Amino acid sequence: MSLLAVGSIAFDNVKTPAGEVKDVLGGSGVYFSCAASFFGPVRLVGVVGEDFPDEHLEFLVSRGVDTAGITRCKGRTFRWCGSYEGAMNEATTLEVDLNVFGDFEPEIPPSYRDSLFLFLANGAPRTQLCVLDQLPQARFTVADTMNLWIENEREDLRKVIERVDLLFINEGEVRMLTGKSSLVEAGREAVAMGAKGVVVKKGEHGALLVMKEECFALPAFPVDRLVDPTGAGDSFAGGFMGYVSSAGDLEPETIKRGLAHATVAASFNVENFSLRRFSEIDRSDIDKRYQRYAAMLRLD
């Protein structure tokens, strides 16, 4: 079924204990779309500047991403510079230049408005609300957020939470949003704000799905070598939405399998910088690792 993502497209400068890269392709919309594309076609809405090379668009198309919703504007593409140290649990942002993304007001192309699955990548809640207004028929909607919006645009964020099916948020952010220290309690408090469920991303400790009457926890897949965590959360969301939209139903078991596939997709992403690891693998690699992961979870 049709899957639409709205998010950033960026150039990243990243430094980790494993090395350093400059001006590599990044952005929440890009990581999401590349992960989701292992399971089926993806439509991407975003904005780039005059400096964005055609080869990056060609790469996205080669991955099964429909780029008709990407607008090229006068100016420079969004840029992010960050670093990781030690266990690489959290990025330190060194520089952010929003450039054309700062004025981004997404207009969903008419050909995309029949999309039934919608992912709203991390961005200003008012922008997410604008997209929701344009796709009232969406069957399953998921939004990501961050501490900046919790601190500065809480009222609009609450409106987003009221209108989406799932909220993706990390453990520090859900505690900030709710004031609860227990992740289960915090997740349930967030669900009480209106969403049907909350997925709490816990990095190397996996993820937790909290719904009104159910919790489901998954560990991370143990990778041999962690190179760059940039985009792991968006790759996780892409793996999830890609699997669920391809399955075509929203049964509890499909949601759980979607989270397991999300974990696998994210585990590949962190094994190299930018989209390099994704460019080296195909769906068969995802399936093989999924089988290994599923075997890890069996206790009998």
Secondary structure, DSSP 8 states (H G I E B T S, - for coil): --EEEE---EEEEEEETTEEEEEEEE-HHHHHHHHHTTTS-EEEEEEE-TT--HHHHHHHHHTTEEEEEEEE-SS--EEEEEE--TT--S-EEEEEE-GGGGG------GGGTT-SEEEE-S--HHHHHHHHHH-TT-SEEEEE--HHHHHH-HHHHHHHHHH-SEEEEEHHHHHHHH--SSHHHHHHHHHTTT-SEEEEE-GGG-EEEEESS-EEEE-----S-----TTHHHHHHHHHHHHHHHHT---HHHHHHHHHHHHHHHHHHTTSSTTHHHHH--HHHHHHHHHHHHHHH---
